[in-house]
Amino acid sequence: MQRFINKRVLVTGSGRGIGAAIARRFALEGARVYLTARSHEELSTTSDELRPFASAVEFASLDLTTTDAAAKLAANVQQAWGGLDILVTNAGAAPQGGFLELRDEDWEVGFGLKLFANLRLIKNTWPMLKVARGHLVMIGGGTARTPERHLSLVSAVNGGIAALSKSVAEQGVEDDVHVNLVQPGTIQTSRRKRMMEKLAAQEGLDYAKYLLDSTRRLKISRLGQPSDVAELVAFLATEEARWIHGAIIDVDGGQNKGV
């Protein structure tokens, strides 16, 4: 399929992990992909991987927590492509820990990137999405539905993103911008792999045994891959999915057991 030929796509947090997988999924169908993250090296590597099949690839190394970064990035996209068809707000990771353990500055960092920075980018790109009758896919996390003690900040940020997505989607009805939220479960990114290796060592288990125990504990068949998230995001950015609007969709292998 080539559903995204010449479609203009911006993915935040796309140097590696879920963001890079999402960018790759659009590129495989011929999209023009704009990457952004903090690491110039990661962006350069991902950009080189996508160029053979994307219509075009651009990237900007930016710290989206700075107040002028979103406006700068939106201007870059406007200058490069004259507009935007698809925005995926994926950037952001929050420190782990219980609320008694985390410092005040941890909360500022966690909300500063994953919620506030992505919100500023949505606001700055909204005029382009409105003109294009475009698609916005926000990326949150499963702890919005099932908060955890040791992920108090992550849970709070994801809960905020879930609520925000509903109000953004309501504006999308008025402006004909298609909006949905994807909530990944336990995904095997490089960052999560490092964390799980550390936890396995703390418990005196080899990594393979720890992975098996984790899937049993979560009552799922396997841990997710970034490509699992990317497939859903790509579908939600199509016209066929347009009647799915304001939805919050889990992609977690059945990890969330709530109704």
N, C-alpha and C positions, 0 to 999 in steps of 0.2 A: 504493500500500500504506500501511496505517496500523498497522504492527506494534508501534509503541512508544507508542500512545495512553496517556497518564497514567503511563508508566514513568518512574521517578525516576533521572535520569542525572547523574553528576558527571564533568566533564572538566577535568583540570588543564592548565595552559598553554594556555588556550582564548581568550586575547585576540585572537590572530591566527594565521595560518599553519595548520599541520596541526590543531592543537587546535580552532581556530575552525571549520574545515571539518568536523571530526568532530561538534562540537556542532550545527552547522547540519544535518548529515545526520540526526541523531536528531530535531531539532526539526521537520524536514519531515514526519516521520511522527507528529507530535503528542506527543512526549515532554515531560516536565517537565525542563528542563535547568538545571543549576547550573554556572556558569562560575567559574573562578578563575585568577588570574595576578597579577603585580605591578602592572601598569599599570591604574589605574582608568579612564583615558581609553579605552584599547583595549577593556576589558571593557564599558564603557558603550556604545560604538559597536556592538560585536558583539551585545550584549543587545538593542539597538534593532532590529537587523536580524532577530533571531530571533522577536521578540514576535508578529508577525502570524500565524505558523503554529504556534508551540510552544504546548503546553497551559499552560505557565508558564515564566518565566525568572527566575532569581535569580543574583546574582554577588557575590563577595567578593574584594576586592583584598588579597592576602596575600603575604608572603614566606615560602614554604614551607620555607626553610632554617632559620628560627627554630624552636626545639625544641617550642614550644607551638602552632605554627600548624596542624599536622595535627589535633590534638585539637579546636582551636577550629572548624576547618572541618567536621569530622565532627559536632560538636554543632550547628552551624548547619543542616546538612542534616537532622539528626534533628528539630530544632525546626520547620523549615519544612515538611517532608514526612512526618515520622514514620518514615522509613526510606530505604533506597537499593536500587535494583534493578541498576544498571549503573555501574561505575567504570572510567574510562579514565585511566591514568596517563601523561600525555604531557609534563608539564613538564620542561624542562631542556635546556640547551645548554652545551657545554663548549668552552673555548678551544682553538684549533687550533694545531698545531705539533709538532715532534719532541720527544722526551723530553729532549734536551740543551738545548732552547731554553726550555721551559716552566718557570715558577717553582713552588716548592713550593705557594704559595697558589693557583695555577691548578688544581692537582690537588685541593686541598680544595674549591674552588668547583665543579669539574666533578662530583666524586662527591657533594658536599653536596646539590645539587638533584636531579640526574637519578636518582641511586640512593637516597641516604639519605632525602631528603624524601618521595619517592614511596613508599618502603618504610614510613615512619612513617604515611603516609595509608592505605596498605593495612591496616596493623595496626589503626588507629583506626576504619576503616569495616568491617572484617571482620565484627563482630557483626551489623551491619545486612545485609550481603550474605548471611550465613549464614541469617538469618531469612527472607530473600526468595528463597533459592535463586538468588542473583543471578549476575551475569556480571562478570568482571574481564578487561579487555584492557589489557595493558601494551604500551607503545611503546618499542622499543629502536632499533637501527640496524644497517644492513648490515655495518658494519665489525667487528661481533662475529664474523662469519664470515671476512672478508677484511681484517684489520688493515692500516693504512697507516702508513708512516714519519712523514708530516707530520700524521697524525691519531692520534698515540700515546695521548693522553688520551681522545679520543672513542672510540677502539677499545677501550681498557681498560674504560671505563664501560659500553659496550654489551656487552662480554663478560661483565661482572659481572651486568648485568641479565638476560642470557640464562640464566646459571646460576641466578640467583635465581628466575626464572620457573618453572623446573623444580621447585624445592622448594616454592614457593607453590602450584603446581598439584597437587602431591602432597597438601598439606594440603586443597586444594579437593576432592579425591576424598573425604576423610573428612567434610568439612563440607558437601558438595553445593554448592560454589561453583565455577562454570565459569570456567576460567582459560586464557588463551592469550597469546602474545607476537607482536606484529607488528613486523617490521624493515623500515622504509622504505629505499629506495635513494636516489638523487639526486633530490630533490624541489624544485621551483621555488617555494620560499617567498620572502618579501620579504628575509629575512636572507641566504638563499643567493644571491639575485639581486644584492644589494649586493656580496657576496664575489666572485661571478663577474665582475661589472663591474670590480672592482678588479684581478682577475687578468688580464682581457682587456686592460686599460690597460697593465699591466706588460709584457705580451707584444706590445704595439703592435697589437692586433687590435680591430676593432669588435665590439660585443657579439654581434650576429647570427652573425658568423663564429666567434666563440669558442664559442657554443652548438652550432653545427654540428660543430665539431671535437671538442667534448666528447662528443656523442652517438656520433660515430664511434670515439673512443678507448674509450668504455665498451661499444661494440658493442650499442647499444640503438637503438630507432627514434625515441625522443624522451625528454626529461626528464619526470619524473613531476609530477603536480599534487597539491596537498593532497587534492582530492576523490578521487583514486585510493586513497589510504590510508583515507579516510573510508568508502568503500564496503565495504572488507574489514572494518573495525572494526564497522560496523553489522551485517554478516552474522554475525560471531562473537558478537554480543550477542543472538542469537536462539535459541529452543529448537531450531530445525532444525539448528543447528551444535553442539549440546551434546555429541555424540559426538566432536567435535574437541576434545581436551582436552590441555593441556600442550604444545601444538604451538608451534613457532617458524616463522612464515610470513613469507617475503620478499615484499614488494610493490615490485618494482624494475625491471619491464620486461625481465627477463632479465639484469640487470647482474651478479648473482652467477653465476658459471659452475661453481662447485663442486658436487659430488654431495652 
